[in-house]
Amino acid sequence: MNNRFFLKEDLDKIQIKDLETNYTLCILLKEVPEFHKVCFYLPITAKHVGHKGISGIMAITGRRINDYHPDIANLVINENNQYIEVGAGLGEFSFKVSKLCKKMPIIIDPVDYCTLYNLLYYSKILDLDETYEKKIDLFIERCEKIINNYGVKLINLSLSDALEKMPELENLADVVVENFGPSYYPHTENEDISTEKAKKLVYSLEKRLLKQNGMLIIK
């Protein structure tokens, strides 16, 4: 018996909560967008209105490249460029880049990837359809690569903390992408200012990552 995880099974979803970190793995057994079939939820500051207008909840997904905004999904990758993905979660973009580029892509995300890994690994006790098992195995593999900096370099900090503690990030990237990252959850960068000011803060921080003629794609 594992006292760290709380398992709840319903007809249309399965939830596994890590009682130490409050992360929840949610496996949806109904018709939903592909990137929501296996995803994570994390409580954040109550004044933030995030996922589907629900206050205080942040979603962490593992989007396929085609589930990103078209401006990101269809981006032509230059093998010589330095790419940074902000708020990547377990999305495919940086893994796609790692196969095509000479420079290792950088992920800036404060997500607890060890907890994601533990939740996914614990879910292997479930009797799931092959489709879900393959997705969980893929996400476990991505967690392992991110944690071990295999093909991608993780900076496991918020955007503001990353720039403060690692000044070498300034003007480093040719391309910075963000898809439902801190611009969607701006109070994760600063809880004490208005949503509008928090979004402007995120934008200014992401601009600081770019070279003079770099490209910023926020969706």
N, C-alpha and C positions, 0 to 999 in steps of 0.2 A: 504494500500500500504506500502511495506517495502522498505525503501531507502538504507538499508544496503546490500541487496543481488541483484545481477544482474543475471537474468535468460535468457538463450539463448537456444532455442530448434531447432534442425536440424533433418533431416530424420534419421541419424544414431547415434546421440548423443544428450545428454542434459547436459548443463553446468550451474552450479550455482556458482557465484563468490562472496565471501565475500569481499566487497570493503574496509573494515577496515583492514583486515589481509592479503589480496591477496591470500588466499587459495581458490582453486576451486574444487568443487565436480563435477566429470565427470561420467555420466551414459552412457555407450556405448551400443547401441541398435543393434549391429552387432556381428558377430562371432569373438570373441576374447577369450584369456585365461580367465578362470573363475575369477581370481583375478584382472582382469582389467575391469570387467563389471561395478563395482561400486568402484571408487578409487578417490584419491585426487592428485592435483598437486600444487606445491608451488615453486615460483621463488627463486632461490638461486644465489650465486655468478656467474657472467657471464663467468668467466674463467673455471668453472667446466663443464665437459662434462659428463652428467649423463644419464638419461632415454633415451634409444634408440639412444644414441649419440647426443641428443638435448642439446645444451648448456644452462645452467641456469635453468633447471627444475628438481625438485625432485618429484618422485612418492611415495605416501603413500598408501599402500594396506592393505587388510584384508584377507590374504591367509588362506584357509583351511589347515589343517595339511598336507594333501596329496599334496598340492601345494608347500610346502617347499622342499628344496633339500632332496633327500632320506636319506642322513646321519643324517638329523635332524628329518625328518618325521618318520623314523624307529628306532629312538633312544629309547632304553629300559629305562624307567623312574624308578629310584630308589627312593622310598618314603622317604628315609632319607637324600637325597641330597639337597643342596641349588642350585637352578637354577637361572641364570641371562640371560635375553634376551635383547640384545642391538639393538636398532632400530627396535622395535617390530611393530610399526604402530598399526594396528588393527588385527594382525595375531593371529591364534588360539593357537600357541604353549604354551604360558604361561597359557592360560585358561585350556588347557589339563593338564598341570603340576599341576595346583592348585587343580584339582580334585583327584590327585593321591599322592600328597606329604604332609608330615607333616609341612614342612616349606613353607611359602608363597613365590612364585616366584617373582623375582624383574624385573621390566622393566625399562631400562634406555633409555629415548627418549625425546628430546626437543620439540616434536610435540605439537602443541596447541590443546589438546583434547577437550577443550570447543568449539573451533571453528569447529572441526569436528562434534561434537554433534549438534551444531546449524545448520550447513549446512544440515546434515542428517534430522534433524527435519523439517527444512523448505521444504525439498524435498517431504514431505508427502502431499503437496498440489497437487502434480502431479498425473495424472491417469496412473499408471504403471501396467505392468503385475504382477501377484502374485509372480513370481520368484524374481523380483527386490524388491517388497515390503518386502518380507521375509528377503532378504539380508540386506536391509536398517534397518529393525527392529532389526536384529541380531547385526549390527554395532552400533546402538543406545544403545543397551544393553551392548555391550562391552565398549563403551565410558563411560557409567554410572559406570560400575564396576572399570574401570581404574581410573577415576576421584575421586571416593569415596574409593579407595583402598580396594575394596571388592573382596577378593580372590587373588588379585595381588597387589604388592606394586609398585607404580610409583615413579621414580626419574625423574622429569621433567626437565632434564638438558642434555647438551651435555656430552659425555663420559669424556672429559678432565675436564669440570667444576664439574661433579659429583665426580670424584676422588679428585679434589682439595678441594671441600667443605665438602666432606664426607669421610674422611680418613678411616673410619671403613669398607669401601667397599674393601679395599686392602686385598687380600688373603681370601676372604669370600666364593667364589663360588666353588662348586665341578664341576659344568658344566656351561660354558658360550657359548651361541649360538648367531649367527648373520646371517641373511639371507637377503641380499641386504640392509644392513644397512650402517653404516658409512664407511665400507671398500669400498662400491660402490660409496659413496659420501664423499670421504675423506676430501675435502676442507671445509666441514661443521665443521671440528675440527680445521683446520688452513688454512686460505685463502692465507697466505703469503709464502708458500713453494711449491715446485714442487709436482705433483701428486704422484710420487714414494715415496718421503719423507713423504707425508701425509698418504699414505697407511701404511708405516712402523710405523708411529706414532700411528695410530689406532690399529695396531697389538700389539704394546708395551703396550698401555693403556688397551686393553682387557686382556692381559696376567697378568697385575697387579691385576685384579679382582680374579684370580684363587688361590686356595690353591696349595700347593707344587706339588701335584700329580693330579691336576685338569685337566679337558678336555676342550679344546677350539675348537669349530666347527664354521668355517667361510665359508660361501658360497655366 
